[in-house]
Amino acid sequence: MDVQAWVAEQIPAVEQVLQRVLPQLDEKPEALSRAMRHLLFPGGKRLRPAFALAAARAVGGDPKQALPVAAAVELIHVYSLIHDDLPCMDDDVERRGRPTVHVAFDEATAVLAGDALQSLAFSVLLSDAPASSAATIGAELAEACGARGLVGGQVDDLAAEWVRPDLESILSIHARKSAALIAVSIAGGARLGGGSESQVEQMRLLGRDVGIAFQMTDDILDAEDEDGCSLIPILGVQGCRERAEALLDGALAQLEGLGEPAVALRELCQWAVRRSL
């Protein structure tokens, strides 16, 4: 299966949702509307939405059933990137070949654009997802992006610039900053696709393992930058590859018995972990 072609076929539906819910460029205050859209269009890989759609298909559902969680998670992801780039955090001036939001606009507008994207994510989820699932997925998303998830992981990631963390600390940061949101994408997609509770839990475990392995691959691809929260100084490139592959194997084991509907999710997991290696 050409998973990238499959993703290319599916993602336009996510783009339509995002275009619908985002303020138009001329909506007042215009600076905020433009800043909210700056990093979303054109977007990145849309990996997290793709995971959600593939998970819905894996449990026998229609990928379009997962659109509410796909869009919500992408909005949270982009909010996190805007805030990560701020001068008080990573202080990056370019992302996706464009000026970061605080450079293109200003720091205050970037903070507020991130805040607005975060609240919009929950609005989309609660408005578009069936009521029977929206509250559960919303609670899981809130946990994933809060103090026990993404935000807490970012705090520890920033601290890692001053005190080099050990193996378990880095794995914990990866689990919160990367894996938690991917796990919500996959588990939420399975839930909206009509999966059973046991299937949803399997997908959550898959998402956790793939998410950590995905971040390990980032460590490998950025092997020249050994500062801060990277596993390369501890495990080396080969050791990191071996750990990522072991996590991928455990993740794919969760798909046993699902058959052809799970092919897209299986291929997407493999691509996410093995990309450019």
LUMDRENVO-915588 format. One line per 3 residues: their letters; for each residue x, y, z of N, C-alpha, C. Coordinates in steps of 0.05 Angstrom, whole numbers. Layout:
! LUMDRENVO-915588
a	X Y Z X Y Z X Y Z | ...
END
This chain:
! LUMDRENVO-915588
mdv	17 -24 0 0 0 0 18 25 0 | 11 44 -17 25 70 -17 11 88 4 | 22 87 28 8 101 50 8 131 46
qaw	29 142 34 29 171 29 8 179 10 | 3 162 -11 -19 168 -29 -46 166 -15 | -49 147 3 -74 144 18 -78 169 35
vae	-57 178 49 -59 202 65 -67 226 48 | -54 228 25 -60 251 7 -89 251 -2 | -102 228 -4 -130 226 -11 -148 234 13
qip	-139 228 37 -156 232 61 -154 260 72 | -131 272 72 -126 297 86 -142 321 76 | -150 323 51 -166 345 42 -192 348 59
ave	-203 327 69 -227 329 86 -220 342 112 | -196 337 123 -187 351 147 -183 380 141 | -171 387 119 -166 414 111 -192 430 109
qvl	-213 417 99 -239 430 97 -250 437 124 | -247 419 143 -257 424 171 -241 448 182 | -215 447 179 -198 469 190 -205 496 177
qrv	-209 496 151 -217 521 138 -244 531 147 | -262 512 153 -289 520 162 -288 533 190 | -272 522 208 -274 531 236 -255 554 242
lpq	-234 558 226 -215 580 231 -228 606 224 | -221 628 238 -231 654 229 -220 660 201 | -236 674 185 -227 683 159 -206 705 162
lde	-190 708 142 -167 727 144 -176 755 150 | -200 763 141 -209 790 146 -227 793 171 | -229 771 186 -246 772 210 -231 787 232
kpe	-244 805 245 -231 821 266 -230 806 292 | -208 809 307 -184 825 300 -167 811 279 | -161 825 257 -148 812 234 -121 801 241
als	-106 814 258 -79 804 265 -81 776 278 | -101 773 295 -104 747 308 -113 726 288 | -132 733 271 -142 714 251 -119 704 233
ram	-103 723 224 -81 716 207 -59 699 222 | -55 706 246 -35 691 262 -44 663 268 | -69 659 272 -80 632 277 -76 614 252
rhl	-78 626 229 -76 611 204 -47 608 194 | -29 624 204 -3 627 193 12 600 191 | 11 584 212 25 559 213 8 535 204
lfp	-18 540 202 -37 518 194 -38 514 164 | -36 536 149 -38 535 120 -15 550 107 | 2 536 91 2 508 87 12 493 111
ggk	2 469 116 9 454 140 33 437 136 | 39 421 156 61 402 155 52 375 145 | 61 354 158 55 327 149 26 319 154
rlr	13 333 173 -14 326 182 -14 296 192 | 8 289 206 11 261 214 -10 254 235 | -15 271 254 -35 264 275 -63 261 264
paf	-72 279 247 -98 274 234 -99 248 218 | -77 242 204 -76 217 188 -78 193 206 | -65 194 229 -67 172 249 -96 168 257
ala	-110 189 263 -138 187 271 -156 174 250 | -152 183 225 -168 172 203 -162 143 199 | -136 136 200 -128 108 195 -138 90 218
aar	-139 101 242 -149 85 265 -179 79 262 | -194 99 252 -223 94 248 -227 72 227 | -211 72 206 -212 52 186 -204 25 197
avg	-184 24 214 -173 -1 225 -194 -17 240 | -213 -3 253 -234 -17 269 -259 -20 253 | -257 -15 227 -280 -21 209 -298 3 204
gdp	-290 27 212 -306 51 208 -298 66 183 | -312 88 178 -306 106 156 -285 126 167 | -263 131 153 -244 151 163 -256 178 169
kqa	-277 185 154 -289 212 158 -303 214 185 | -309 191 197 -320 192 224 -301 204 244 | -275 202 238 -254 212 257 -247 241 253
lpv	-260 255 234 -253 282 228 -253 301 252 | -272 299 271 -272 317 294 -247 315 310 | -238 291 316 -213 288 332 -189 295 316
aaa	-189 288 290 -167 295 272 -162 325 272 | -183 340 268 -180 369 267 -172 380 295 | -185 370 316 -179 380 343 -150 376 350
vel	-140 352 345 -112 346 352 -93 363 336 | -99 368 310 -81 385 294 -81 413 305 | -103 424 314 -104 451 325 -87 452 351
ihv	-89 431 367 -72 431 391 -43 429 384 | -36 412 365 -9 409 356 3 436 346 | -12 450 330 -2 476 319 0 496 341
ysl	-19 497 360 -16 515 383 10 510 398 | 16 484 401 41 477 416 66 486 401 | 65 484 375 88 493 359 92 523 361
ihd	70 538 360 72 567 362 84 575 389 | 76 562 410 86 568 437 115 558 440 | 121 535 429 149 524 431 168 543 418
dlp	160 557 396 178 574 381 183 601 395 | 168 608 415 170 634 428 198 640 439 | 205 665 440 232 672 451 237 662 479
cmd	216 660 495 219 650 522 222 620 524 | 218 606 501 221 577 501 245 570 482 | 239 560 458 260 551 440 272 574 424
ddv	258 596 422 267 620 408 275 614 379 | 256 601 364 261 595 336 250 617 319 | 263 622 296 254 644 278 242 633 253
err	244 607 248 234 596 223 222 568 229 | 199 562 216 187 536 217 173 531 191 | 177 507 180 164 499 155 171 519 133
grp	196 529 134 205 547 113 193 575 114 | 180 582 136 168 608 139 176 620 166 | 174 647 169 179 659 195 159 647 215
tvh	169 643 240 151 633 261 131 655 267 | 110 648 281 87 666 285 96 691 300 | 113 689 320 121 713 335 139 731 318
vaf	152 720 298 168 736 280 151 750 259 | 132 735 248 114 746 228 95 767 239 | 88 764 264 70 783 277 84 796 300
dea	79 787 324 94 796 347 90 775 369 | 105 778 391 104 757 411 77 754 424 | 65 777 431 39 776 445 18 763 427
tav	18 771 401 -2 759 383 2 729 380 | 28 720 380 33 692 378 22 677 402 | 27 688 426 16 675 450 -15 672 448
lag	-28 694 440 -57 694 439 -67 677 416 | -53 675 394 -61 657 372 -60 628 382 | -39 621 397 -38 594 408 -60 588 427
dal	-66 608 444 -89 605 463 -115 600 448 | -119 616 427 -144 614 411 -146 587 397 | -124 577 387 -125 551 373 -131 528 393
qsl	-120 531 417 -126 510 438 -156 509 444 | -168 532 449 -196 532 456 -213 523 432 | -205 530 408 -219 523 384 -219 492 380
afs	-198 479 388 -196 450 386 -219 437 401 | -224 446 425 -245 434 441 -273 441 430 | -275 465 419 -300 473 407 -307 455 383
vll	-288 449 366 -292 432 343 -300 404 352 | -286 394 371 -291 367 381 -319 364 393 | -327 383 410 -353 382 423 -376 388 404
sda	-370 404 383 -391 411 364 -395 389 343 | -374 376 334 -375 358 311 -376 329 318 | -366 321 341 -366 293 348 -393 285 361
pas	-401 260 358 -426 251 372 -423 256 402 | -445 264 414 -445 270 443 -436 247 460 | -442 223 450 -434 199 466 -404 195 468
saa	-389 207 450 -360 204 449 -345 230 455 | -358 252 450 -343 278 452 -332 283 479 | -348 278 500 -338 285 527 -314 267 535
tig	-315 242 528 -293 224 535 -268 232 520 | -270 236 494 -246 244 479 -236 271 488 | -255 290 494 -247 316 503 -231 315 529
ael	-239 297 547 -225 294 572 -197 283 567 | -195 263 549 -169 251 543 -151 272 529 | -162 288 512 -146 309 498 -136 329 519
aea	-154 337 537 -146 357 558 -123 346 575 | -124 320 581 -103 307 597 -77 307 581 | -79 301 555 -55 298 538 -41 324 534
cga	-56 347 534 -43 372 528 -39 389 553 | -44 379 577 -42 394 601 -17 388 617 | -18 393 643 5 391 660 17 363 661
rgl	0 342 658 10 315 659 18 305 631 | 15 323 611 21 315 584 40 335 571 | 31 347 549 48 364 533 60 387 548
vgg	45 401 564 55 425 578 76 416 599 | 70 395 614 90 386 633 115 375 619 | 112 362 597 135 353 582 152 376 572
qvd	139 397 563 154 421 554 170 434 577 | 158 434 601 173 445 624 198 430 629 | 196 403 629 220 387 633 239 388 610
dla	229 391 586 246 394 562 263 419 565 | 251 441 573 266 466 577 287 463 598 | 280 449 619 299 445 641 323 428 632
aew	318 411 612 340 393 602 362 409 588 | 357 434 582 378 450 570 400 457 590 | 393 455 616 412 463 637 424 439 651
vrp	408 418 654 417 394 668 411 370 649 | 431 356 639 426 335 620 411 312 634 | 387 305 624 370 285 637 381 257 631
dle	372 238 648 379 210 643 359 197 624 | 363 171 619 347 157 599 317 158 606 | 311 151 630 282 150 638 269 178 637
sil	284 198 644 273 226 642 267 234 614 | 285 227 595 280 234 567 257 218 556 | 255 192 563 232 177 553 206 188 564
sih	207 198 589 183 210 600 175 235 585 | 195 251 578 189 276 562 178 268 535 | 190 249 522 180 240 496 151 230 498
ark	146 215 519 119 204 523 98 226 526 | 105 248 539 86 270 544 85 289 521 | 108 297 510 108 317 489 99 307 462
saa	106 282 456 99 271 429 78 249 430 | 83 229 448 66 206 447 38 210 457 | 34 228 476 7 232 488 -13 241 467
lia	-5 260 451 -23 271 431 -28 251 408 | -7 236 401 -11 215 381 -29 193 391 | -27 186 416 -44 166 428 -73 175 428
vsi	-78 201 434 -106 211 433 -116 210 404 | -100 217 385 -108 216 357 -117 188 349 | -101 168 356 -107 141 347 -130 129 363
agg	-129 133 390 -152 122 406 -178 136 400 | -176 163 396 -200 178 390 -211 170 363 | -194 166 343 -203 157 317 -217 131 318
arl	-205 112 334 -218 86 337 -245 88 350 | -247 105 371 -272 108 385 -294 119 366 | -287 140 350 -306 152 332 -312 133 309
ggg	-294 115 303 -299 95 282 -315 72 290 | -324 72 315 -341 51 325 -327 27 338 | -302 31 345 -287 10 358 -297 3 386
ses	-293 -21 394 -300 -29 422 -281 -17 442 | -288 -18 467 -270 -7 488 -243 -21 488 | -243 -47 483 -217 -61 483 -201 -53 459
qve	-214 -48 436 -199 -38 412 -189 -10 417 | -205 7 429 -195 34 435 -171 33 453 | -171 15 473 -148 13 491 -124 2 476
qmr	-128 -17 458 -106 -26 442 -93 -4 426 | -111 13 414 -101 35 398 -86 56 415 | -95 59 440 -81 78 458 -53 68 463
llg	-50 42 468 -23 31 473 -6 33 448 | -18 27 425 -4 31 400 6 59 396 | -11 78 402 -4 106 399 18 115 417
rdv	18 105 442 40 111 460 67 102 450 | 67 76 441 93 65 432 102 78 406 | 84 82 387 92 95 362 100 123 367
gia	87 137 385 94 165 391 122 168 402 | 129 150 420 157 151 431 177 144 410 | 171 123 394 189 115 372 191 137 351
fqm	170 151 346 170 174 327 190 195 337 | 189 201 362 207 222 373 236 212 373 | 240 186 377 267 174 375 278 178 347
tdd	261 175 327 270 179 300 278 208 296 | 263 227 308 272 255 307 299 258 319 | 305 244 341 331 246 354 353 236 334
ild	347 215 320 366 204 300 370 223 278 | 349 235 267 351 253 245 365 279 253 | 364 286 279 378 309 289 402 302 305
aed	415 280 297 437 269 313 460 288 317 | 463 308 299 485 327 303 480 346 326 | 454 349 333 447 367 355 442 350 380
edg	462 347 397 461 330 420 454 345 446 | 447 370 443 440 386 467 412 379 476 | 407 383 502 380 380 512 369 352 512
csl	344 349 503 329 325 506 332 306 483 | 355 294 480 361 275 458 371 249 470 | 363 227 459 373 201 468 400 193 456
ipi	408 208 436 433 200 421 457 199 440 | 462 219 457 485 217 475 485 193 493 | 461 183 499 459 160 518 460 134 503
lgv	444 131 482 442 105 468 459 103 443 | 466 126 432 479 125 405 458 122 384 | 466 127 359 446 125 337 436 96 334
qgc	454 76 335 445 49 331 427 39 354 | 434 46 378 418 39 401 390 52 400 | 389 76 391 364 90 388 347 77 367
rer	359 69 344 344 55 323 333 29 334 | 349 14 349 340 -12 359 316 -9 378 | 317 11 395 295 16 413 270 25 399
aea	273 42 378 250 51 363 237 27 348 | 253 10 337 243 -14 323 228 -33 343 | 239 -35 367 226 -52 387 199 -41 395
lld	197 -15 398 172 -2 404 152 -5 381 | 162 -2 356 145 -6 333 134 -34 332 | 150 -54 337 141 -81 337 119 -85 358
gal	122 -73 381 101 -76 402 75 -62 393 | 78 -39 380 55 -25 370 40 -41 349 | 54 -51 330 41 -66 308 28 -92 318
aql	38 -103 340 25 -126 352 -3 -121 360 | -10 -96 366 -37 -88 374 -56 -90 351 | -46 -92 327 -63 -93 303 -69 -121 293
egl	-57 -141 306 -61 -168 298 -91 -176 299 | -100 -188 278 -128 -197 277 -147 -177 265 | -138 -152 259 -155 -132 247 -156 -134 217
gep	-137 -148 205 -139 -153 177 -134 -129 159 | -146 -130 135 -142 -110 114 -148 -81 123 | -170 -77 139 -176 -49 147 -153 -35 162
ava	-136 -51 174 -114 -39 190 -89 -34 174 | -89 -40 148 -65 -37 132 -55 -8 132 | -73 11 128 -65 39 127 -52 47 153
lre	-63 40 176 -51 47 202 -25 34 205 | -23 8 198 3 -6 200 25 8 183 | 18 14 159 38 27 141 45 55 151
lcq	26 69 162 31 96 172 49 95 196 | 45 76 214 63 72 237 92 67 228 | 94 49 208 121 42 198 134 66 186
wav	119 82 170 131 105 158 140 125 179 | 123 130 199 129 150 220 155 143 234 | 160 118 239 184 110 254 208 106 237
rrs	204 98 212 227 92 194 233 114 174 | 219 136 175 223 156 155 252 166 153 | 262 167 129 289 177 122 311 164 137
l	306 139 146 328 125 160 343 107 141
END
